[in-house]
Structure formats: C-alpha cells, structure tokens
Amino acid sequence: MKKFLSTPFVSALAGGAVVALLSWVAIAAGWVEADNDSNDDPGVAPVALASPASESDDGDRLTINEIYNQAGPGVAFIEADRPQRQPQITPFGPDGGGGGTATGSGFVIDEDGRIITNAHVVSGADEISVKLEEDGESYEAELLGEDPSTDIAVIEIDAPDDAIHPIPLGDSGRVSVGDAVVAIGNPFGLDHTATAGIVSGIQREIQAPNGFTIRNAIQTDAPINPGNSGGPLLDARGRVIGVNSQIEAAGGRGNVGIGFAVPINTAREVAQQLIDEGEVQHAYLGISGADLTPELADVLNLDIDGGAIVQSVVEDSPADKAGIQAGDTEITIDGLPIGAGGDIIVAVDGERIDSMSDVIAAVDSKEPGDVLELTVLRDGEEKDIRVKLAERPENARQ
C-alpha cells in the first residue's frame, strides 16, 4: 500500500477526554502543516522559547533517572474542563459530546510560564488548570492559541519564578532510528510517570484532529497512554525532540509499543506563531494524490517513473480554480483502487518531483497567497499551471 498511496497512520489520541480510532482520509497537498520541518539545521530558536542544543553542547548521555530529575520539574499536569455540548463527528470518530474534564500533559518552554501541549487536550475548554509538582499548587492557565492542523497549543500560567523550569528543546531533524528516548507525562492521571524506549521510526505521517496531515512525526516504543498527550519526548541528553500525541492500539485505549510525537521543530515554529499572533496560517492547494511508482507507471504505460497522480480535486479549491484535473477512471492494482486518467504532477516550481510527498513539502513551504507553478503531464504532453494558494479550511472535509 505504501508504494501507491500516501495515507496517514491509523492512530489514536493519546490523551484528552476521549480516545478513539482515526478514520481514513486521503492525504491532500496543502492539507498538511507548513511546519518546514526537515533535516536542515533550524538555526537559533526564537527568543521566547528555550534555546535548542547545538553540536558543541552535546555533552554526555544521561541515565533515565538523571533525565527524569532534570526535566521532571518542567512537565505539567493539565486538566481542561469542557462544557456540555452536542456530540460531533470528527476524523477520530464520534467524540461523544457532553462535558467533563480532559487530562493531559505539557512542558514549560520559557521563563514566562508558557507551556506547549496538544490542541486536543485543551480545545474547547472553559477552564484550564496546571500543576507542575505532584500534589503541588494548581495554577489557572490562559490559552494563548491552538493549531488543530499540527495538534499544538500554547497555554500560559502565572507562577512564582522558582516554580518555572523550562526544558531545553532539541532538534528533531537530527533524530535517528534507534536513539534512546524518555517520555514523561501523566498517563491515566498518574502524575509525572516516566517511560523509556527508542525511536522506532522517523518521517511518519499522522492525522491531526481536523483531518489534515502532520508530517515528520517521530514513532517510538516508549509506552504512551491516554494522559501522555502534550508531554515531552526527550532524547538521551534531556532535550525535547517531540510532543507525545497519539498511539496506535486496538480500541485506542492502551499502548502496544507504537506511539507518535509531533516533531519539536514543528512544535517550536507553531508555538512561536501562536505566541506572536495567536493563530497559525497554512497554505492550501486542495488535491489528494498517489505516488507514481515505476511499477504503476508501467501499468499505466507511462514513459516516466516518478511523480504524483492527482486522485481528486476539492471543489472551489485553488487547484480546482486553476484547472487541475483529477482521474476519472478507477483501476485496481494489488487490490488497491487507483484513480487514473487525471493530471500527473511531474515538477513543482521547475523542480522535478518523485512523489506526492514532494508536492506536500512544496505547499508546506508556501504561505496563503503565494503562487505555486505545477508542471503536469496531461494527454501525453507537459503543461505548466500556476496556482494561487489559499488559506487552509478549518477541517479536511470542507
């Protein structure tokens, strides 16, 4: 399946009021966050956030106990009280509606008492309270902003200086499979629980609460359970490399060794925008697509061996207005349906591409209002189409 279709992992929220299975949605170019997360050095972090470690301060690896003692004081236990409301259908299934208290985790990022957590932990809450120590004082928190497209939110508390312990941020672009990691959070309401494991995979794709795609997620086997959401995933030197967000589990209620964290390079950039502007804008193209592999190109009798097949085009989206055409013929390959007969994107802004992921990355690098030049193969001939990107809708089903 990975050969032909770009699809999100089937995962479940790791915390909040309800944990449910993700429903399937096609990845849409422009339906993913403009996180600019890559293996490139992100440079110096914004002043408001804890500075990332650099090559020169790698230092020695710490024991799990040392990591816990160093980072633990900066981990937050979050309770979010939600009002009564009508049940809603979300990309994660029915949310059940009703009120109640969602519990989750977070971590302090600066001396001003700002805390990163997951958007799904605090979204829709009337009141948010935070504890930084087991059985410690509870502080009322203000929601500075949330971004459902990356499942990141920033809250702020007014606490004494000696209670604020920012945790240093690492560089998720330097994470490798096999790296040792520690997760600290509040699974099932158990304050300041530490679990350990390794990085099981990188550059994963997971689904955000609004149905869009979060790229470059970190997969880990460190046990993550409901209540861990928003807590830090730390490297062997005690630096945050990810925000624990989802698990893959039968019924979504327990850990089976497959957890996912939003990369800290994404979270850092989003958090800074939320602090500065209170919101995050994402560019939007409005197509779903599949990778054109050499095998698929052979089946379709095409002379190229890389690109992105346009499967569908969202009505009234920038792609639709620019005249991008979707496939109108369904074929089945290895039991998988593929929409054929539409445009095949072979280049973006003059650069040849190999897959749908390249299209997504190109849209991610743009802002609403920017122009993207797509080179498509249509009826055997290449055609250049200019698309003016729009602002992403609130959810992927609009």
Backbone torsions as a table, in degrees:
resi	resn	phi	psi	omega
1	MET	NA	-36.9	-178.8
2	LYS	-63.1	-22.9	-178.1
3	LYS	-67.2	-34.3	-169.4
4	PHE	-109.1	-38.1	-173.0
5	LEU	-116.9	137.9	171.5
6	SER	-89.1	107.9	-178.6
7	THR	-132.2	150.6	179.0
8	PRO	-73.9	156.9	173.1
9	PHE	-67.8	146.1	174.4
10	VAL	-82.4	109.5	-172.4
11	SER	-134.2	173.9	177.7
12	ALA	-131.6	149.3	176.0
13	LEU	-59.5	138.8	-178.0
14	ALA	-87.7	-6.8	-179.7
15	GLY	-161.4	-173.9	-176.9
16	GLY	97.6	-172.6	-173.2
17	ALA	-70.6	-36.9	-176.2
18	VAL	-132.2	138.2	175.1
19	VAL	-118.8	119.0	-174.8
20	ALA	-137.6	163.3	178.5
21	LEU	-71.1	146.3	175.2
22	LEU	-75.1	143.8	170.9
23	SER	-90.4	159.6	-177.4
24	TRP	-78.8	134.8	168.5
25	VAL	-140.1	150.4	177.5
26	ALA	-74.6	143.4	173.9
27	ILE	-69.7	132.6	179.3
28	ALA	-119.1	130.6	177.5
29	ALA	-62.0	128.3	-175.1
30	GLY	90.7	-10.1	175.6
31	TRP	-94.8	20.8	-179.5
32	VAL	-128.3	160.0	-171.1
33	GLU	-72.3	146.1	175.1
34	ALA	-85.6	69.2	-171.9
35	ASP	-90.6	-14.8	-179.4
36	ASN	52.6	28.4	-179.7
37	ASP	-84.0	125.9	-179.7
38	SER	-154.0	-174.2	178.2
39	ASN	-82.3	0.8	176.7
40	ASP	-72.7	149.5	176.9
41	ASP	-64.3	121.9	-177.5
42	PRO	-72.8	-5.0	180.0
43	GLY	79.5	-159.6	-177.8
44	VAL	-77.6	133.2	179.4
45	ALA	-68.0	153.4	176.2
46	PRO	-54.8	151.8	-174.1
47	VAL	-57.3	-34.2	-174.2
48	ALA	-68.3	-22.1	-173.9
49	LEU	-103.9	156.9	176.8
50	ALA	-57.8	134.5	-174.1
51	SER	-68.0	141.2	177.6
52	PRO	-73.6	153.4	176.6
53	ALA	-72.9	155.1	179.7
54	SER	-119.1	175.2	-179.3
55	GLU	-55.6	-35.1	-172.7
56	SER	-78.1	-14.5	-177.6
57	ASP	-115.9	27.0	179.5
58	ASP	-55.2	-47.4	177.8
59	GLY	65.5	-170.2	-179.1
60	ASP	-84.3	153.9	175.0
61	ARG	-69.6	146.5	-179.0
62	LEU	-102.4	157.1	172.1
63	THR	-76.5	165.3	178.6
64	ILE	-59.6	-40.1	179.4
65	ASN	-62.8	-41.7	179.4
66	GLU	-66.4	-40.3	177.9
67	ILE	-63.0	-43.5	-179.5
68	TYR	-62.8	-46.0	-178.8
69	ASN	-66.2	-33.8	-178.6
70	GLN	-76.8	-44.6	-173.9
71	ALA	-94.2	-25.8	-174.8
72	GLY	-50.1	-44.4	-179.4
73	PRO	-62.4	-17.2	179.8
74	GLY	-96.6	2.2	179.9
75	VAL	-92.2	133.2	-175.3
76	ALA	-104.8	142.7	169.7
77	PHE	-100.1	120.0	-172.0
78	ILE	-114.4	134.2	171.6
79	GLU	-122.9	128.6	-178.6
80	ALA	-122.8	117.7	-179.8
81	ASP	-89.7	122.6	-179.0
82	ARG	-107.7	145.1	179.6
83	PRO	-78.6	168.2	172.4
84	GLN	-66.8	139.1	178.4
85	ARG	-157.9	173.0	179.8
86	GLN	-75.5	142.8	175.3
87	PRO	-59.0	147.3	-179.2
88	GLN	-129.7	149.9	173.4
89	ILE	-91.4	123.8	-179.3
90	THR	-122.2	170.0	175.3
91	PRO	-60.1	-13.2	179.1
92	PHE	-98.9	9.5	-176.9
93	GLY	97.8	179.5	178.9
94	PRO	-60.1	134.9	-177.9
95	ASP	-90.6	-3.2	174.4
96	GLY	86.2	-20.3	-178.9
97	GLY	64.9	-158.7	177.8
98	GLY	72.7	175.5	178.7
99	GLY	-103.4	-160.4	179.4
100	GLY	131.2	-176.3	-178.3
101	THR	-114.4	122.9	174.1
102	ALA	-93.2	139.0	176.6
103	THR	-116.4	144.7	179.9
104	GLY	-161.1	-165.5	-175.6
105	SER	-128.0	172.3	176.2
106	GLY	-167.5	-179.0	177.2
107	PHE	-150.4	144.7	-176.8
108	VAL	-73.9	135.1	-177.0
109	ILE	-116.3	-11.8	178.0
110	ASP	-156.2	174.0	-176.4
111	GLU	-73.3	-9.9	179.4
112	ASP	-86.6	3.4	178.0
113	GLY	82.1	22.1	176.4
114	ARG	-82.9	143.5	-173.1
115	ILE	-133.3	131.9	172.5
116	ILE	-89.2	137.7	172.5
117	THR	-147.6	-173.1	175.7
118	ASN	-87.2	144.1	177.0
119	ALA	-61.0	-36.4	-176.5
120	HIS	-70.7	-13.1	176.5
121	VAL	-77.8	-39.5	-171.4
122	VAL	-111.5	-7.4	-176.5
123	SER	-60.7	131.8	176.7
124	GLY	77.5	8.6	-176.1
125	ALA	-80.1	140.5	172.7
126	ASP	-79.1	-40.2	-179.6
127	GLU	-136.4	141.4	177.6
128	ILE	-127.4	128.0	177.7
129	SER	-123.2	149.8	-174.6
130	VAL	-133.2	136.3	169.7
131	LYS	-120.4	136.1	-179.8
132	LEU	-102.7	-14.3	178.7
133	GLU	-130.7	149.0	175.5
134	GLU	-60.1	128.9	-178.9
135	ASP	59.0	21.6	179.6
136	GLY	-89.3	-173.1	-178.6
137	GLU	-68.0	145.1	177.3
138	SER	-98.8	131.5	-178.6
139	TYR	-113.3	137.4	174.5
140	GLU	-73.9	134.9	-176.3
141	ALA	-111.6	146.3	174.5
142	GLU	-104.2	133.9	176.7
143	LEU	-82.4	114.0	179.8
144	LEU	-82.1	-27.4	179.5
145	GLY	168.0	157.7	178.0
146	GLU	-140.3	150.1	179.4
147	ASP	-130.1	95.3	-178.5
148	PRO	-59.1	-26.8	-177.7
149	SER	-67.8	-23.5	175.8
150	THR	-118.7	0.5	-178.6
151	ASP	57.8	38.0	178.8
152	ILE	-117.7	138.0	174.8
153	ALA	-136.6	156.5	175.6
154	VAL	-125.3	127.8	174.8
155	ILE	-119.7	164.1	-177.7
156	GLU	-136.9	138.5	177.0
157	ILE	-121.3	154.4	174.5
158	ASP	-104.6	98.2	-176.8
159	ALA	-129.0	157.5	178.0
160	PRO	-57.4	150.2	-177.8
161	ASP	-56.9	-36.5	-176.7
162	ASP	-75.3	-5.0	177.2
163	ALA	-97.5	-10.1	-175.8
164	ILE	-96.9	120.2	-178.4
165	HIS	-132.9	86.6	179.0
166	PRO	-60.3	143.4	177.5
167	ILE	-100.2	130.6	180.0
168	PRO	-62.4	144.0	179.4
169	LEU	-98.0	139.4	178.7
170	GLY	-95.2	-154.2	-178.7
171	ASP	-129.6	105.1	-177.5
172	SER	-68.0	-17.1	176.7
173	GLY	-70.3	-14.1	-178.9
174	ARG	-103.5	5.9	-179.0
175	VAL	-76.2	140.0	179.4
176	SER	-127.3	152.7	175.7
177	VAL	-60.5	132.8	-178.9
178	GLY	100.7	-13.4	177.4
179	ASP	-61.9	141.0	177.0
180	ALA	-74.3	140.2	179.6
181	VAL	-139.7	156.6	175.8
182	VAL	-130.5	133.9	174.7
183	ALA	-108.4	133.1	175.9
184	ILE	-123.7	130.6	-178.8
185	GLY	-171.8	-157.6	-173.6
186	ASN	-129.7	60.5	-177.7
187	PRO	-61.2	131.3	-180.0
188	PHE	53.1	29.5	177.3
189	GLY	80.0	8.4	178.8
190	LEU	-86.5	101.9	-171.7
191	ASP	-55.6	138.7	169.5
192	HIS	48.7	57.5	175.5
193	THR	-93.2	133.1	177.8
194	ALA	-108.2	135.0	172.4
195	THR	-131.9	158.4	-175.4
196	ALA	-135.2	156.9	178.2
197	GLY	-176.0	-147.7	179.4
198	ILE	-132.4	168.3	169.3
199	VAL	-76.5	117.1	-177.0
200	SER	-90.5	-23.1	-179.5
201	GLY	-168.0	157.1	177.9
202	ILE	-130.5	167.5	178.5
203	GLN	56.9	37.2	175.0
204	ARG	-81.2	164.5	175.9
205	GLU	-121.0	126.7	179.2
206	ILE	-126.6	163.3	-176.1
207	GLN	-96.1	132.7	177.4
208	ALA	-79.8	165.4	-178.9
209	PRO	-57.3	-27.1	-179.6
210	ASN	-95.2	11.5	174.3
211	GLY	92.7	-8.5	176.8
212	PHE	-80.9	-179.8	-172.0
213	THR	-110.6	133.8	174.1
214	ILE	-101.0	120.5	-177.8
215	ARG	-90.1	163.7	171.3
216	ASN	59.4	29.0	176.6
217	ALA	-65.9	151.3	179.1
218	ILE	-98.4	126.9	176.3
219	GLN	-95.2	136.5	-179.5
220	THR	-139.9	153.3	173.6
221	ASP	-99.3	3.6	172.9
222	ALA	-61.2	125.5	-175.5
223	PRO	-56.0	122.8	177.0
224	ILE	-126.3	132.6	-176.5
225	ASN	-135.0	171.5	175.7
226	PRO	-52.0	130.0	-175.4
227	GLY	106.8	-20.3	174.9
228	ASN	-76.6	-16.3	-175.7
229	SER	-52.5	129.9	177.3
230	GLY	90.8	-10.8	-179.7
231	GLY	-79.8	166.0	-175.6
232	PRO	-82.8	143.3	164.4
233	LEU	-103.9	119.0	-170.5
234	LEU	-110.4	147.4	176.1
235	ASP	-85.6	-175.3	-174.3
236	ALA	-70.9	-4.3	176.6
237	ARG	-112.8	12.9	174.9
238	GLY	79.0	21.2	179.8
239	ARG	-102.4	142.6	179.8
240	VAL	-73.6	124.4	176.7
241	ILE	-113.6	-9.8	179.6
242	GLY	-164.1	163.1	177.4
243	VAL	-110.5	109.9	-176.7
244	ASN	-59.0	127.6	-170.3
245	SER	-134.1	-40.3	-172.2
246	GLN	-141.2	159.1	172.5
247	ILE	-131.0	157.5	170.1
248	GLU	-110.7	117.4	-175.8
249	ALA	-158.3	150.0	176.5
250	ALA	-62.2	118.9	-178.8
251	GLY	79.5	-7.8	175.4
252	GLY	72.8	16.2	-173.0
253	ARG	-112.0	-4.9	-178.2
254	GLY	-148.3	161.1	-177.5
255	ASN	-84.5	135.1	173.8
256	VAL	-124.6	23.5	176.6
257	GLY	87.0	12.5	177.2
258	ILE	-128.4	100.4	178.0
259	GLY	-123.3	160.3	-177.6
260	PHE	-132.7	141.9	178.8
261	ALA	-126.1	136.8	172.7
262	VAL	-67.1	129.5	-177.0
263	PRO	-61.8	142.1	-175.4
264	ILE	-66.1	-27.1	177.3
265	ASN	-63.8	-36.6	173.9
266	THR	-68.0	-49.9	-176.7
267	ALA	-61.6	-38.7	-179.8
268	ARG	-61.5	-48.2	-178.0
269	GLU	-66.0	-44.5	179.8
270	VAL	-63.9	-44.0	-179.5
271	ALA	-60.3	-40.5	179.7
272	GLN	-63.8	-39.9	178.2
273	GLN	-67.0	-37.8	178.5
274	LEU	-66.2	-38.2	178.1
275	ILE	-66.9	-41.8	-176.0
276	ASP	-78.9	-41.6	-170.7
277	GLU	-117.2	-18.3	-176.9
278	GLY	82.8	-1.9	179.3
279	GLU	-156.8	168.0	177.8
280	VAL	-129.5	133.1	177.3
281	GLN	-103.7	139.0	-179.5
282	HIS	-124.9	138.7	176.8
283	ALA	-71.3	152.2	-173.5
284	TYR	-140.0	129.9	177.6
285	LEU	-105.4	-51.4	174.1
286	GLY	96.5	42.8	173.2
287	ILE	-132.9	158.0	165.3
288	SER	-115.6	150.0	-174.5
289	GLY	-153.0	173.8	179.0
290	ALA	-131.2	152.1	176.5
291	ASP	-69.2	135.8	171.9
292	LEU	-91.4	99.5	178.8
293	THR	-87.4	164.0	176.3
294	PRO	-57.3	-36.7	179.7
295	GLU	-64.8	-43.4	-179.7
296	LEU	-69.1	-37.9	178.0
297	ALA	-61.2	-36.3	179.0
298	ASP	-67.0	-41.9	178.9
299	VAL	-63.6	-38.6	-177.9
300	LEU	-86.5	2.2	178.3
301	ASN	58.6	47.1	179.5
302	LEU	-104.6	150.7	-177.4
303	ASP	-88.1	3.3	-179.7
304	ILE	-116.1	160.5	-177.4
305	ASP	-126.1	18.2	178.3
306	GLY	-159.7	150.5	-179.5
307	GLY	148.1	-166.0	-179.1
308	ALA	-132.0	123.5	178.4
309	ILE	-84.4	125.2	177.8
310	VAL	-76.7	114.0	-177.7
311	GLN	-88.6	-41.3	179.3
312	SER	-151.7	156.3	178.4
313	VAL	-126.8	127.3	-179.9
314	VAL	-71.0	130.6	-179.0
315	GLU	-58.8	134.7	178.9
316	ASP	66.3	11.9	176.0
317	SER	-79.3	167.7	176.7
318	PRO	-54.9	-39.7	179.5
319	ALA	-64.2	-40.8	179.3
320	ASP	-64.3	-44.9	-178.8
321	LYS	-65.6	-29.3	-179.3
322	ALA	-84.1	-9.2	177.1
323	GLY	94.6	16.0	175.2
324	ILE	-64.9	135.1	-175.2
325	GLN	-109.2	135.7	178.5
326	ALA	-94.3	162.3	178.2
327	GLY	-67.7	145.2	179.6
328	ASP	-120.6	7.0	179.9
329	THR	-127.4	125.7	-179.2
330	GLU	-98.0	126.7	173.6
331	ILE	-119.4	159.0	-179.0
332	THR	-118.1	126.0	178.5
333	ILE	-126.1	121.5	-177.3
334	ASP	52.8	36.4	177.8
335	GLY	81.9	1.6	-178.2
336	LEU	-106.3	132.3	178.5
337	PRO	-76.8	133.6	178.2
338	ILE	-127.8	129.9	176.6
339	GLY	-82.8	113.8	-177.5
340	ALA	-110.6	163.6	176.0
341	GLY	98.4	-5.9	179.9
342	GLY	-96.1	-171.5	178.8
343	ASP	-66.9	148.8	172.6
344	ILE	-118.8	115.6	-179.6
345	ILE	-77.5	122.4	-176.9
346	VAL	-114.5	-15.4	179.8
347	ALA	-154.9	149.6	176.1
348	VAL	-129.2	124.9	-177.6
349	ASP	51.3	39.4	176.0
350	GLY	83.8	-4.5	-179.9
351	GLU	-101.7	128.2	179.0
352	ARG	-65.4	144.5	-179.7
353	ILE	-120.3	161.6	-179.4
354	ASP	-111.4	-22.4	-171.1
355	SER	-156.2	173.8	175.8
356	MET	-63.5	-31.6	178.6
357	SER	-60.0	-33.3	178.0
358	ASP	-67.4	-36.4	177.4
359	VAL	-66.1	-45.5	179.5
360	ILE	-59.3	-44.9	-179.4
361	ALA	-62.4	-37.4	179.6
362	ALA	-66.1	-41.7	177.8
363	VAL	-66.1	-39.7	178.6
364	ASP	-57.5	-31.8	-175.7
365	SER	-80.8	-5.9	-177.1
366	LYS	-103.3	171.9	175.0
367	GLU	-120.4	158.6	175.6
368	PRO	-53.9	133.9	-178.1
369	GLY	98.7	-19.2	177.0
370	ASP	-70.5	157.3	178.8
371	VAL	-105.6	133.9	177.9
372	LEU	-115.6	129.2	178.1
373	GLU	-100.0	116.3	-180.0
374	LEU	-104.7	131.5	171.8
375	THR	-100.7	119.1	-176.5
376	VAL	-117.8	150.6	172.8
377	LEU	-97.1	117.0	-177.9
378	ARG	-134.1	123.2	-179.4
379	ASP	54.0	37.3	175.5
380	GLY	83.9	-1.8	-179.5
381	GLU	-124.0	147.7	178.2
382	GLU	-84.5	141.9	-176.8
383	LYS	-140.0	133.5	178.0
384	ASP	-92.9	130.1	-179.6
385	ILE	-129.2	126.3	178.3
386	ARG	-93.9	130.0	-177.9
387	VAL	-123.1	125.9	174.6
388	LYS	-89.4	113.9	-175.2
389	LEU	-71.6	147.9	179.7
390	ALA	-111.3	-179.4	174.5
391	GLU	-83.7	138.5	-177.0
392	ARG	-61.5	137.7	174.9
393	PRO	-68.2	172.8	-174.6
394	GLU	-66.5	-30.9	177.2
395	ASN	-146.2	164.0	-171.6
396	ALA	-71.4	-11.0	-176.8
397	ARG	-96.2	3.6	178.3
398	GLN	-86.7	NA	NA
